Amino acid sequence: MLALYCYLTATLHTVQQPRGRDERGLSQSTENAILLAGAVAIAVLIISAITAYVQANLPS
C-alpha cells in the first residue's frame, strides 16, 4: 500500500509541476552556423598559406 501511495504521489507531483524548458546554450541552427564559419575560416587560412608558399617559390 505504501508503494502505491508513493507512486501516486510522485505521479501527481510530476503532473502538477511539469519541468520548464531548458533554454541554456544556443539553438542547433546557431551552433551549426558557428561551426561552419570556423571551418570556412580554417580553410581560408590553409589556402592562403599554400598560395603564399607557392607564390614565394615560383621561379622568376
C-alpha distance matrix in Angstrom:
0.0 3.8 5.4 5.2 6.3 8.7 9.9 10.7 12.3 14.3 15.4 16.5 18.2 20.1 21.1 22.4 24.4 25.8 27.8 31.5 34.2 35.4 39.2 40.4 43.3 45.7 45.4 46.0 49.4 50.5 49.5 51.4 54.4 54.6 54.4 57.1 59.3 58.9 59.8 62.8 64.0 63.9 65.8 68.4 68.9 69.4 71.8 73.7 74.0 75.3 77.7 79.1 79.6 81.3 83.5 84.5 85.5 87.4 91.1 93.4
3.8 0.0 3.8 5.4 5.0 6.2 8.5 9.9 10.4 12.2 14.1 15.3 16.3 18.3 19.9 20.9 22.5 24.0 25.7 29.4 32.2 33.2 36.9 37.9 40.9 43.5 43.4 44.2 47.6 48.5 47.5 49.6 52.5 52.4 52.3 55.1 57.2 56.7 57.8 60.8 61.8 61.7 63.7 66.3 66.6 67.2 69.7 71.5 71.8 73.1 75.6 76.9 77.3 79.2 81.4 82.3 83.3 85.3 89.0 91.3
5.4 3.8 0.0 3.8 5.4 5.1 6.1 8.6 9.9 10.6 12.2 14.2 15.3 16.6 18.4 20.0 21.3 22.3 23.8 27.5 30.0 30.9 34.7 35.7 38.5 41.0 40.8 41.3 44.8 45.8 44.7 46.6 49.7 49.6 49.3 52.1 54.3 53.9 54.8 57.8 58.9 58.7 60.7 63.3 63.7 64.2 66.6 68.6 68.8 70.1 72.5 73.9 74.3 76.1 78.3 79.3 80.2 82.2 85.9 88.2
5.2 5.4 3.8 0.0 3.8 5.5 5.1 6.1 8.5 9.9 10.5 12.1 14.1 15.4 16.4 18.1 20.0 21.1 23.1 26.8 29.4 30.7 34.4 35.8 38.7 40.9 40.4 41.0 44.4 45.6 44.7 46.5 49.5 49.8 49.6 52.2 54.5 54.3 55.1 58.1 59.3 59.3 61.1 63.7 64.3 64.8 67.1 69.1 69.6 70.8 73.1 74.6 75.1 76.8 79.0 80.1 81.1 82.9 86.6 88.9
6.3 5.0 5.4 3.8 0.0 3.8 5.5 5.2 6.0 8.6 9.9 10.5 12.0 14.2 15.3 16.3 18.2 19.9 22.0 25.6 28.5 29.9 33.6 35.0 38.1 40.5 40.2 41.1 44.4 45.4 44.7 46.7 49.6 49.7 49.8 52.5 54.5 54.3 55.5 58.3 59.4 59.5 61.5 64.0 64.5 65.2 67.6 69.4 69.9 71.2 73.5 74.9 75.5 77.4 79.4 80.4 81.6 83.5 87.2 89.4
8.7 6.2 5.1 5.5 3.8 0.0 3.8 5.5 5.1 6.1 8.5 10.0 10.5 12.2 14.3 15.3 16.5 18.0 19.6 23.2 26.0 27.1 30.8 31.9 34.9 37.5 37.4 38.3 41.7 42.5 41.7 43.8 46.7 46.6 46.7 49.5 51.5 51.1 52.3 55.2 56.2 56.3 58.3 60.8 61.2 61.9 64.3 66.1 66.5 67.9 70.3 71.5 72.1 74.1 76.1 77.0 78.2 80.2 83.9 86.1
9.9 8.5 6.1 5.1 5.5 3.8 0.0 3.8 5.5 5.3 6.1 8.6 9.9 10.7 12.3 14.3 15.6 16.4 18.2 21.9 24.4 25.7 29.4 30.7 33.6 35.9 35.5 36.2 39.5 40.6 39.8 41.7 44.6 44.8 44.8 47.4 49.6 49.4 50.4 53.3 54.4 54.5 56.4 58.9 59.5 60.1 62.4 64.3 64.8 66.1 68.4 69.8 70.5 72.2 74.3 75.4 76.5 78.3 82.0 84.2
10.7 9.9 8.6 6.1 5.2 5.5 3.8 0.0 3.8 5.5 5.0 6.0 8.4 9.8 10.5 12.1 14.2 15.4 17.9 21.4 24.2 26.0 29.5 31.3 34.3 36.4 35.9 36.8 40.0 41.1 40.6 42.6 45.3 45.7 45.9 48.4 50.5 50.6 51.6 54.4 55.6 55.9 57.7 60.1 60.9 61.7 63.8 65.6 66.4 67.7 69.8 71.3 72.1 73.8 75.7 77.0 78.2 79.9 83.6 85.7
12.3 10.4 9.9 8.5 6.0 5.1 5.5 3.8 0.0 3.8 5.5 5.2 6.0 8.6 9.9 10.5 12.2 14.1 16.4 19.8 22.9 24.5 28.0 29.6 32.9 35.2 35.0 36.2 39.4 40.2 39.8 42.0 44.6 44.8 45.1 47.8 49.7 49.7 51.0 53.7 54.7 55.1 57.1 59.4 60.0 61.0 63.2 64.9 65.5 67.1 69.2 70.4 71.3 73.2 75.0 76.1 77.5 79.3 83.1 85.1
14.3 12.2 10.6 9.9 8.6 6.1 5.3 5.5 3.8 0.0 3.8 5.5 5.1 6.2 8.7 10.0 10.7 11.9 13.6 17.2 20.0 21.4 25.0 26.4 29.5 32.0 31.7 32.8 36.2 36.9 36.3 38.5 41.2 41.3 41.6 44.3 46.2 46.1 47.4 50.2 51.1 51.5 53.5 55.8 56.4 57.3 59.6 61.2 61.9 63.4 65.5 66.8 67.6 69.5 71.4 72.5 73.8 75.6 79.3 81.4
15.4 14.1 12.2 10.5 9.9 8.5 6.1 5.0 5.5 3.8 0.0 3.8 5.4 5.2 6.3 8.7 10.2 10.7 13.1 16.6 19.3 21.1 24.7 26.5 29.5 31.5 30.9 31.8 35.0 36.1 35.7 37.7 40.4 40.8 41.1 43.5 45.6 45.8 46.9 49.5 50.8 51.2 53.0 55.3 56.2 57.0 59.1 60.9 61.7 63.1 65.1 66.6 67.5 69.2 71.1 72.3 73.6 75.3 79.0 81.1
16.5 15.3 14.2 12.1 10.5 10.0 8.6 6.0 5.2 5.5 3.8 0.0 3.8 5.4 5.0 6.0 8.6 10.2 13.2 16.4 19.5 21.7 25.0 27.2 30.4 32.3 31.7 33.1 36.0 37.0 36.9 39.1 41.5 42.0 42.6 45.0 46.9 47.2 48.5 51.0 52.2 52.8 54.7 56.8 57.7 58.8 60.8 62.5 63.4 64.9 66.8 68.2 69.3 71.0 72.7 74.0 75.4 77.1 80.9 82.8
18.2 16.3 15.3 14.1 12.0 10.5 9.9 8.4 6.0 5.1 5.4 3.8 0.0 3.8 5.5 5.2 6.2 8.4 10.8 14.0 17.3 19.2 22.6 24.5 27.8 30.1 29.9 31.4 34.5 35.1 35.0 37.4 39.7 39.9 40.6 43.2 44.9 45.1 46.6 49.1 50.0 50.7 52.8 54.8 55.5 56.7 58.9 60.3 61.2 62.9 64.8 66.0 67.1 69.0 70.6 71.8 73.3 75.1 78.9 80.7
20.1 18.3 16.6 15.4 14.2 12.2 10.7 9.8 8.6 6.2 5.2 5.4 3.8 0.0 3.8 5.5 5.4 5.8 8.1 11.6 14.5 16.4 19.9 21.9 25.0 27.1 26.7 28.0 31.1 31.9 31.7 34.0 36.4 36.7 37.3 39.8 41.6 41.9 43.3 45.8 46.9 47.5 49.5 51.6 52.4 53.5 55.6 57.2 58.1 59.6 61.5 62.9 64.0 65.8 67.4 68.7 70.2 71.8 75.6 77.5
21.1 19.9 18.4 16.4 15.3 14.3 12.3 10.5 9.9 8.7 6.3 5.0 5.5 3.8 0.0 3.8 5.6 5.9 9.4 12.3 15.1 17.7 20.9 23.4 26.5 28.1 27.3 28.7 31.4 32.5 32.7 34.7 37.1 37.7 38.5 40.7 42.6 43.1 44.5 46.8 48.1 48.9 50.7 52.7 53.8 54.9 56.8 58.4 59.5 61.0 62.8 64.2 65.5 67.1 68.7 70.1 71.6 73.1 76.9 78.7
22.4 20.9 20.0 18.1 16.3 15.3 14.3 12.1 10.5 10.0 8.7 6.0 5.2 5.5 3.8 0.0 3.8 6.3 9.7 12.0 15.4 18.1 21.0 23.5 26.9 28.7 28.1 29.9 32.6 33.3 33.7 36.0 38.1 38.6 39.6 42.0 43.5 44.1 45.8 47.9 49.0 50.0 52.0 53.7 54.7 56.1 58.0 59.4 60.6 62.3 63.9 65.2 66.6 68.4 69.8 71.2 72.8 74.4 78.2 79.9
24.4 22.5 21.3 20.0 18.2 16.5 15.6 14.2 12.2 10.7 10.2 8.6 6.2 5.4 5.6 3.8 0.0 3.8 6.4 8.7 12.2 14.6 17.6 19.9 23.4 25.4 25.1 27.1 29.8 30.3 30.6 33.1 35.1 35.4 36.5 39.0 40.4 40.9 42.7 44.9 45.8 46.8 48.9 50.6 51.5 52.9 54.9 56.2 57.3 59.1 60.8 62.0 63.3 65.2 66.6 67.9 69.6 71.2 75.0 76.7
25.8 24.0 22.3 21.1 19.9 18.0 16.4 15.4 14.1 11.9 10.7 10.2 8.4 5.8 5.9 6.3 3.8 0.0 3.8 6.3 9.4 12.0 15.0 17.6 20.8 22.5 22.0 23.7 26.5 27.2 27.5 29.8 31.9 32.4 33.4 35.7 37.3 37.9 39.5 41.7 42.8 43.8 45.7 47.5 48.5 49.8 51.7 53.2 54.3 56.0 57.7 59.0 60.3 62.1 63.5 64.9 66.5 68.1 71.9 73.6
27.8 25.7 23.8 23.1 22.0 19.6 18.2 17.9 16.4 13.6 13.1 13.2 10.8 8.1 9.4 9.7 6.4 3.8 0.0 3.7 6.6 8.5 11.8 14.0 17.3 19.3 19.1 21.0 23.9 24.3 24.4 26.9 29.0 29.2 30.2 32.7 34.2 34.6 36.3 38.6 39.5 40.4 42.5 44.3 45.2 46.5 48.6 49.9 51.0 52.7 54.4 55.7 57.0 58.8 60.3 61.5 63.2 64.8 68.6 70.4
31.5 29.4 27.5 26.8 25.6 23.2 21.9 21.4 19.8 17.2 16.6 16.4 14.0 11.6 12.3 12.0 8.7 6.3 3.7 0.0 3.8 6.4 8.9 11.6 15.0 16.8 16.7 19.0 21.6 21.8 22.2 24.9 26.6 26.9 28.2 30.7 31.9 32.5 34.4 36.5 37.3 38.5 40.6 42.1 43.1 44.7 46.6 47.7 49.0 50.9 52.4 53.5 55.1 56.9 58.2 59.5 61.3 62.9 66.7 68.2
34.2 32.2 30.0 29.4 28.5 26.0 24.4 24.2 22.9 20.0 19.3 19.5 17.3 14.5 15.1 15.4 12.2 9.4 6.6 3.8 0.0 3.8 5.9 9.0 11.9 13.3 12.9 15.2 17.8 18.1 18.6 21.2 22.9 23.3 24.6 27.0 28.2 29.0 30.8 32.8 33.7 35.0 37.0 38.6 39.6 41.2 43.0 44.2 45.5 47.3 48.8 50.1 51.6 53.4 54.6 56.0 57.8 59.3 63.1 64.7
35.4 33.2 30.9 30.7 29.9 27.1 25.7 26.0 24.5 21.4 21.1 21.7 19.2 16.4 17.7 18.1 14.6 12.0 8.5 6.4 3.8 0.0 3.8 5.7 8.8 10.9 11.3 13.7 16.6 16.3 16.3 19.2 21.1 20.9 22.1 24.8 26.0 26.3 28.3 30.5 31.2 32.3 34.4 36.1 36.9 38.4 40.4 41.6 42.7 44.6 46.2 47.4 48.8 50.7 52.0 53.2 55.0 56.7 60.5 62.1
39.2 36.9 34.7 34.4 33.6 30.8 29.4 29.5 28.0 25.0 24.7 25.0 22.6 19.9 20.9 21.0 17.6 15.0 11.8 8.9 5.9 3.8 0.0 3.8 6.4 8.0 8.8 11.8 14.2 13.5 13.9 17.1 18.4 18.2 19.9 22.4 23.3 23.9 26.1 28.0 28.5 29.9 32.1 33.5 34.4 36.2 38.1 39.0 40.3 42.4 43.8 44.8 46.5 48.3 49.5 50.8 52.7 54.3 58.1 59.5
40.4 37.9 35.7 35.8 35.0 31.9 30.7 31.3 29.6 26.4 26.5 27.2 24.5 21.9 23.4 23.5 19.9 17.6 14.0 11.6 9.0 5.7 3.8 0.0 3.8 6.8 9.0 11.8 14.4 12.9 12.7 16.2 17.5 16.6 18.1 21.1 21.7 21.8 24.2 26.3 26.5 27.7 30.2 31.6 32.1 33.9 36.1 36.9 38.0 40.1 41.7 42.5 44.1 46.1 47.3 48.4 50.3 52.1 55.9 57.4
43.3 40.9 38.5 38.7 38.1 34.9 33.6 34.3 32.9 29.5 29.5 30.4 27.8 25.0 26.5 26.9 23.4 20.8 17.3 15.0 11.9 8.8 6.4 3.8 0.0 3.8 6.8 9.2 11.6 9.8 9.1 12.7 14.0 12.9 14.4 17.4 18.0 18.0 20.4 22.6 22.8 24.0 26.4 27.8 28.4 30.2 32.3 33.2 34.3 36.4 37.9 38.8 40.4 42.4 43.6 44.7 46.6 48.4 52.1 53.7
45.7 43.5 41.0 40.9 40.5 37.5 35.9 36.4 35.2 32.0 31.5 32.3 30.1 27.1 28.1 28.7 25.4 22.5 19.3 16.8 13.3 10.9 8.0 6.8 3.8 0.0 3.8 6.5 8.1 6.1 6.3 9.8 10.7 10.2 12.1 14.6 15.3 15.9 18.2 20.0 20.6 22.1 24.2 25.5 26.5 28.3 30.1 31.1 32.5 34.5 35.8 36.9 38.6 40.4 41.5 42.9 44.8 46.3 50.1 51.6
45.4 43.4 40.8 40.4 40.2 37.4 35.5 35.9 35.0 31.7 30.9 31.7 29.9 26.7 27.3 28.1 25.1 22.0 19.1 16.7 12.9 11.3 8.8 9.0 6.8 3.8 0.0 3.8 5.5 5.3 6.3 8.7 10.0 10.8 12.5 14.3 15.5 16.8 18.5 20.1 21.3 22.9 24.6 26.0 27.4 29.1 30.5 31.8 33.4 35.1 36.3 37.7 39.5 41.0 42.1 43.8 45.6 46.9 50.7 52.1
46.0 44.2 41.3 41.0 41.1 38.3 36.2 36.8 36.2 32.8 31.8 33.1 31.4 28.0 28.7 29.9 27.1 23.7 21.0 19.0 15.2 13.7 11.8 11.8 9.2 6.5 3.8 0.0 3.8 5.5 5.2 6.2 8.6 10.0 10.6 12.2 14.3 15.4 16.5 18.3 20.0 21.2 22.5 24.3 25.9 27.2 28.5 30.2 31.8 33.1 34.5 36.2 37.7 39.0 40.4 42.2 43.8 44.9 48.7 50.4
49.4 47.6 44.8 44.4 44.4 41.7 39.5 40.0 39.4 36.2 35.0 36.0 34.5 31.1 31.4 32.6 29.8 26.5 23.9 21.6 17.8 16.6 14.2 14.4 11.6 8.1 5.5 3.8 0.0 3.8 5.5 5.1 6.1 8.7 9.9 10.4 12.2 14.3 15.3 16.4 18.3 20.1 21.0 22.4 24.4 25.8 26.8 28.3 30.3 31.6 32.6 34.4 36.2 37.3 38.5 40.4 42.2 43.1 46.9 48.3
50.5 48.5 45.8 45.6 45.4 42.5 40.6 41.1 40.2 36.9 36.1 37.0 35.1 31.9 32.5 33.3 30.3 27.2 24.3 21.8 18.1 16.3 13.5 12.9 9.8 6.1 5.3 5.5 3.8 0.0 3.8 5.4 5.1 6.2 8.6 9.8 10.6 12.4 14.3 15.3 16.5 18.5 20.0 21.1 22.7 24.6 25.7 26.9 28.8 30.5 31.4 32.9 34.8 36.2 37.2 38.9 40.9 42.0 45.8 47.1
49.5 47.5 44.7 44.7 44.7 41.7 39.8 40.6 39.8 36.3 35.7 36.9 35.0 31.7 32.7 33.7 30.6 27.5 24.4 22.2 18.6 16.3 13.9 12.7 9.1 6.3 6.3 5.2 5.5 3.8 0.0 3.8 5.5 5.2 6.2 8.6 9.9 10.7 12.3 14.3 15.4 16.7 18.4 20.0 21.3 22.8 24.4 25.8 27.3 28.9 30.3 31.7 33.3 34.9 36.1 37.7 39.4 40.8 44.6 46.2
51.4 49.6 46.6 46.5 46.7 43.8 41.7 42.6 42.0 38.5 37.7 39.1 37.4 34.0 34.7 36.0 33.1 29.8 26.9 24.9 21.2 19.2 17.1 16.2 12.7 9.8 8.7 6.2 5.1 5.4 3.8 0.0 3.8 5.5 5.1 6.0 8.6 9.9 10.5 12.2 14.2 15.4 16.4 18.2 20.0 21.2 22.4 24.1 25.8 27.0 28.3 30.1 31.7 32.9 34.3 36.1 37.7 38.8 42.6 44.2
54.4 52.5 49.7 49.5 49.6 46.7 44.6 45.3 44.6 41.2 40.4 41.5 39.7 36.4 37.1 38.1 35.1 31.9 29.0 26.6 22.9 21.1 18.4 17.5 14.0 10.7 10.0 8.6 6.1 5.1 5.5 3.8 0.0 3.8 5.5 5.1 6.1 8.6 9.9 10.5 12.2 14.3 15.3 16.4 18.4 20.1 21.0 22.3 24.4 25.8 26.7 28.4 30.3 31.5 32.5 34.4 36.3 37.2 41.0 42.4
54.6 52.4 49.6 49.8 49.7 46.6 44.8 45.7 44.8 41.3 40.8 42.0 39.9 36.7 37.7 38.6 35.4 32.4 29.2 26.9 23.3 20.9 18.2 16.6 12.9 10.2 10.8 10.0 8.7 6.2 5.2 5.5 3.8 0.0 3.8 5.4 5.1 6.2 8.7 9.9 10.5 12.4 14.3 15.3 16.6 18.6 20.0 21.0 22.7 24.6 25.7 27.0 28.8 30.4 31.4 33.0 35.0 36.3 40.1 41.5
54.4 52.3 49.3 49.6 49.8 46.7 44.8 45.9 45.1 41.6 41.1 42.6 40.6 37.3 38.5 39.6 36.5 33.4 30.2 28.2 24.6 22.1 19.9 18.1 14.4 12.1 12.5 10.6 9.9 8.6 6.2 5.1 5.5 3.8 0.0 3.8 5.5 5.1 6.2 8.6 9.9 10.7 12.4 14.3 15.5 16.7 18.4 19.9 21.3 22.8 24.3 25.8 27.2 28.8 30.2 31.8 33.4 34.8 38.6 40.3
57.1 55.1 52.1 52.2 52.5 49.5 47.4 48.4 47.8 44.3 43.5 45.0 43.2 39.8 40.7 42.0 39.0 35.7 32.7 30.7 27.0 24.8 22.4 21.1 17.4 14.6 14.3 12.2 10.4 9.8 8.6 6.0 5.1 5.4 3.8 0.0 3.8 5.4 5.1 6.2 8.6 9.9 10.5 12.3 14.3 15.4 16.4 18.2 20.0 21.2 22.3 24.2 25.8 26.9 28.3 30.2 31.8 32.8 36.6 38.2
59.3 57.2 54.3 54.5 54.5 51.5 49.6 50.5 49.7 46.2 45.6 46.9 44.9 41.6 42.6 43.5 40.4 37.3 34.2 31.9 28.2 26.0 23.3 21.7 18.0 15.3 15.5 14.3 12.2 10.6 9.9 8.6 6.1 5.1 5.5 3.8 0.0 3.8 5.5 5.1 6.1 8.7 9.9 10.5 12.4 14.4 15.3 16.3 18.4 20.1 20.9 22.4 24.4 25.7 26.6 28.4 30.4 31.5 35.3 36.6
58.9 56.7 53.9 54.3 54.3 51.1 49.4 50.6 49.7 46.1 45.8 47.2 45.1 41.9 43.1 44.1 40.9 37.9 34.6 32.5 29.0 26.3 23.9 21.8 18.0 15.9 16.8 15.4 14.3 12.4 10.7 9.9 8.6 6.2 5.1 5.4 3.8 0.0 3.8 5.4 5.1 6.3 8.6 9.9 10.7 12.5 14.3 15.3 16.6 18.6 19.9 21.1 22.7 24.5 25.7 27.1 28.9 30.4 34.2 35.8
59.8 57.8 54.8 55.1 55.5 52.3 50.4 51.6 51.0 47.4 46.9 48.5 46.6 43.3 44.5 45.8 42.7 39.5 36.3 34.4 30.8 28.3 26.1 24.2 20.4 18.2 18.5 16.5 15.3 14.3 12.3 10.5 9.9 8.7 6.2 5.1 5.5 3.8 0.0 3.8 5.4 5.2 6.2 8.7 10.0 10.7 12.3 14.2 15.5 16.7 18.3 20.0 21.3 22.6 24.2 25.9 27.3 28.6 32.4 34.2
62.8 60.8 57.8 58.1 58.3 55.2 53.3 54.4 53.7 50.2 49.5 51.0 49.1 45.8 46.8 47.9 44.9 41.7 38.6 36.5 32.8 30.5 28.0 26.3 22.6 20.0 20.1 18.3 16.4 15.3 14.3 12.2 10.5 9.9 8.6 6.2 5.1 5.4 3.8 0.0 3.8 5.5 5.0 6.1 8.6 9.9 10.5 12.1 14.2 15.4 16.2 18.1 19.9 21.0 22.1 24.1 25.8 26.8 30.6 32.1
64.0 61.8 58.9 59.3 59.4 56.2 54.4 55.6 54.7 51.1 50.8 52.2 50.0 46.9 48.1 49.0 45.8 42.8 39.5 37.3 33.7 31.2 28.5 26.5 22.8 20.6 21.3 20.0 18.3 16.5 15.4 14.2 12.2 10.5 9.9 8.6 6.1 5.1 5.4 3.8 0.0 3.8 5.4 5.1 6.3 8.7 10.0 10.5 12.3 14.4 15.3 16.4 18.4 20.1 20.9 22.5 24.5 25.8 29.6 31.0
63.9 61.7 58.7 59.3 59.5 56.3 54.5 55.9 55.1 51.5 51.2 52.8 50.7 47.5 48.9 50.0 46.8 43.8 40.4 38.5 35.0 32.3 29.9 27.7 24.0 22.1 22.9 21.2 20.1 18.5 16.7 15.4 14.3 12.4 10.7 9.9 8.7 6.3 5.2 5.5 3.8 0.0 3.8 5.4 5.1 6.3 8.6 9.8 10.6 12.4 14.2 15.4 16.6 18.5 19.9 21.2 22.8 24.5 28.3 30.0
65.8 63.7 60.7 61.1 61.5 58.3 56.4 57.7 57.1 53.5 53.0 54.7 52.8 49.5 50.7 52.0 48.9 45.7 42.5 40.6 37.0 34.4 32.1 30.2 26.4 24.2 24.6 22.5 21.0 20.0 18.4 16.4 15.3 14.3 12.4 10.5 9.9 8.6 6.2 5.0 5.4 3.8 0.0 3.8 5.4 5.2 6.1 8.5 9.9 10.7 12.1 14.1 15.4 16.5 18.1 19.9 21.3 22.5 26.3 28.1
68.4 66.3 63.3 63.7 64.0 60.8 58.9 60.1 59.4 55.8 55.3 56.8 54.8 51.6 52.7 53.7 50.6 47.5 44.3 42.1 38.6 36.1 33.5 31.6 27.8 25.5 26.0 24.3 22.4 21.1 20.0 18.2 16.4 15.3 14.3 12.3 10.5 9.9 8.7 6.1 5.1 5.4 3.8 0.0 3.8 5.5 5.2 6.0 8.5 9.9 10.4 12.0 14.1 15.3 16.2 18.1 20.0 21.0 24.8 26.2
68.9 66.6 63.7 64.3 64.5 61.2 59.5 60.9 60.0 56.4 56.2 57.7 55.5 52.4 53.8 54.7 51.5 48.5 45.2 43.1 39.6 36.9 34.4 32.1 28.4 26.5 27.4 25.9 24.4 22.7 21.3 20.0 18.4 16.6 15.5 14.3 12.4 10.7 10.0 8.6 6.3 5.1 5.4 3.8 0.0 3.8 5.5 5.1 6.1 8.6 9.9 10.5 12.2 14.3 15.3 16.4 18.4 20.1 23.8 25.3
69.4 67.2 64.2 64.8 65.2 61.9 60.1 61.7 61.0 57.3 57.0 58.8 56.7 53.5 54.9 56.1 52.9 49.8 46.5 44.7 41.2 38.4 36.2 33.9 30.2 28.3 29.1 27.2 25.8 24.6 22.8 21.2 20.1 18.6 16.7 15.4 14.4 12.5 10.7 9.9 8.7 6.3 5.2 5.5 3.8 0.0 3.8 5.4 5.1 6.2 8.6 9.9 10.6 12.3 14.2 15.4 16.7 18.4 22.2 24.2
71.8 69.7 66.6 67.1 67.6 64.3 62.4 63.8 63.2 59.6 59.1 60.8 58.9 55.6 56.8 58.0 54.9 51.7 48.6 46.6 43.0 40.4 38.1 36.1 32.3 30.1 30.5 28.5 26.8 25.7 24.4 22.4 21.0 20.0 18.4 16.4 15.3 14.3 12.3 10.5 10.0 8.6 6.1 5.2 5.5 3.8 0.0 3.8 5.5 5.2 6.1 8.5 9.9 10.5 12.1 14.1 15.5 16.4 20.2 22.0
73.7 71.5 68.6 69.1 69.4 66.1 64.3 65.6 64.9 61.2 60.9 62.5 60.3 57.2 58.4 59.4 56.2 53.2 49.9 47.7 44.2 41.6 39.0 36.9 33.2 31.1 31.8 30.2 28.3 26.9 25.8 24.1 22.3 21.0 19.9 18.2 16.3 15.3 14.2 12.1 10.5 9.8 8.5 6.0 5.1 5.4 3.8 0.0 3.8 5.5 5.1 6.1 8.5 9.9 10.4 12.1 14.3 15.5 19.2 20.5
74.0 71.8 68.8 69.6 69.9 66.5 64.8 66.4 65.5 61.9 61.7 63.4 61.2 58.1 59.5 60.6 57.3 54.3 51.0 49.0 45.5 42.7 40.3 38.0 34.3 32.5 33.4 31.8 30.3 28.8 27.3 25.8 24.4 22.7 21.3 20.0 18.4 16.6 15.5 14.2 12.3 10.6 9.9 8.5 6.1 5.1 5.5 3.8 0.0 3.8 5.5 5.2 6.2 8.7 9.9 10.6 12.4 14.4 18.1 19.8
75.3 73.1 70.1 70.8 71.2 67.9 66.1 67.7 67.1 63.4 63.1 64.9 62.9 59.6 61.0 62.3 59.1 56.0 52.7 50.9 47.3 44.6 42.4 40.1 36.4 34.5 35.1 33.1 31.6 30.5 28.9 27.0 25.8 24.6 22.8 21.2 20.1 18.6 16.7 15.4 14.4 12.4 10.7 9.9 8.6 6.2 5.2 5.5 3.8 0.0 3.8 5.5 5.1 6.2 8.5 9.9 10.7 12.2 16.0 18.2
77.7 75.6 72.5 73.1 73.5 70.3 68.4 69.8 69.2 65.5 65.1 66.8 64.8 61.5 62.8 63.9 60.8 57.7 54.4 52.4 48.8 46.2 43.8 41.7 37.9 35.8 36.3 34.5 32.6 31.4 30.3 28.3 26.7 25.7 24.3 22.3 20.9 19.9 18.3 16.2 15.3 14.2 12.1 10.4 9.9 8.6 6.1 5.1 5.5 3.8 0.0 3.8 5.4 5.2 6.0 8.5 10.0 10.6 14.4 16.0
79.1 76.9 73.9 74.6 74.9 71.5 69.8 71.3 70.4 66.8 66.6 68.2 66.0 62.9 64.2 65.2 62.0 59.0 55.7 53.5 50.1 47.4 44.8 42.5 38.8 36.9 37.7 36.2 34.4 32.9 31.7 30.1 28.4 27.0 25.8 24.2 22.4 21.1 20.0 18.1 16.4 15.4 14.1 12.0 10.5 9.9 8.5 6.1 5.2 5.5 3.8 0.0 3.8 5.5 5.1 6.1 8.7 10.2 13.7 15.0
79.6 77.3 74.3 75.1 75.5 72.1 70.5 72.1 71.3 67.6 67.5 69.3 67.1 64.0 65.5 66.6 63.3 60.3 57.0 55.1 51.6 48.8 46.5 44.1 40.4 38.6 39.5 37.7 36.2 34.8 33.3 31.7 30.3 28.8 27.2 25.8 24.4 22.7 21.3 19.9 18.4 16.6 15.4 14.1 12.2 10.6 9.9 8.5 6.2 5.1 5.4 3.8 0.0 3.8 5.5 5.2 6.3 8.8 12.2 14.3
81.3 79.2 76.1 76.8 77.4 74.1 72.2 73.8 73.2 69.5 69.2 71.0 69.0 65.8 67.1 68.4 65.2 62.1 58.8 56.9 53.4 50.7 48.3 46.1 42.4 40.4 41.0 39.0 37.3 36.2 34.9 32.9 31.5 30.4 28.8 26.9 25.7 24.5 22.6 21.0 20.1 18.5 16.5 15.3 14.3 12.3 10.5 9.9 8.7 6.2 5.2 5.5 3.8 0.0 3.8 5.4 5.2 6.1 9.9 12.2
83.5 81.4 78.3 79.0 79.4 76.1 74.3 75.7 75.0 71.4 71.1 72.7 70.6 67.4 68.7 69.8 66.6 63.5 60.3 58.2 54.6 52.0 49.5 47.3 43.6 41.5 42.1 40.4 38.5 37.2 36.1 34.3 32.5 31.4 30.2 28.3 26.6 25.7 24.2 22.1 20.9 19.9 18.1 16.2 15.3 14.2 12.1 10.4 9.9 8.5 6.0 5.1 5.5 3.8 0.0 3.8 5.5 5.5 8.9 10.1
84.5 82.3 79.3 80.1 80.4 77.0 75.4 77.0 76.1 72.5 72.3 74.0 71.8 68.7 70.1 71.2 67.9 64.9 61.5 59.5 56.0 53.2 50.8 48.4 44.7 42.9 43.8 42.2 40.4 38.9 37.7 36.1 34.4 33.0 31.8 30.2 28.4 27.1 25.9 24.1 22.5 21.2 19.9 18.1 16.4 15.4 14.1 12.1 10.6 9.9 8.5 6.1 5.2 5.4 3.8 0.0 3.8 5.8 8.6 9.8
85.5 83.3 80.2 81.1 81.6 78.2 76.5 78.2 77.5 73.8 73.6 75.4 73.3 70.2 71.6 72.8 69.6 66.5 63.2 61.3 57.8 55.0 52.7 50.3 46.6 44.8 45.6 43.8 42.2 40.9 39.4 37.7 36.3 35.0 33.4 31.8 30.4 28.9 27.3 25.8 24.5 22.8 21.3 20.0 18.4 16.7 15.5 14.3 12.4 10.7 10.0 8.7 6.3 5.2 5.5 3.8 0.0 3.8 6.4 8.9
87.4 85.3 82.2 82.9 83.5 80.2 78.3 79.9 79.3 75.6 75.3 77.1 75.1 71.8 73.1 74.4 71.2 68.1 64.8 62.9 59.3 56.7 54.3 52.1 48.4 46.3 46.9 44.9 43.1 42.0 40.8 38.8 37.2 36.3 34.8 32.8 31.5 30.4 28.6 26.8 25.8 24.5 22.5 21.0 20.1 18.4 16.4 15.5 14.4 12.2 10.6 10.2 8.8 6.1 5.5 5.8 3.8 0.0 3.8 6.4
91.1 89.0 85.9 86.6 87.2 83.9 82.0 83.6 83.1 79.3 79.0 80.9 78.9 75.6 76.9 78.2 75.0 71.9 68.6 66.7 63.1 60.5 58.1 55.9 52.1 50.1 50.7 48.7 46.9 45.8 44.6 42.6 41.0 40.1 38.6 36.6 35.3 34.2 32.4 30.6 29.6 28.3 26.3 24.8 23.8 22.2 20.2 19.2 18.1 16.0 14.4 13.7 12.2 9.9 8.9 8.6 6.4 3.8 0.0 3.8
93.4 91.3 88.2 88.9 89.4 86.1 84.2 85.7 85.1 81.4 81.1 82.8 80.7 77.5 78.7 79.9 76.7 73.6 70.4 68.2 64.7 62.1 59.5 57.4 53.7 51.6 52.1 50.4 48.3 47.1 46.2 44.2 42.4 41.5 40.3 38.2 36.6 35.8 34.2 32.1 31.0 30.0 28.1 26.2 25.3 24.2 22.0 20.5 19.8 18.2 16.0 15.0 14.3 12.2 10.1 9.8 8.9 6.4 3.8 0.0
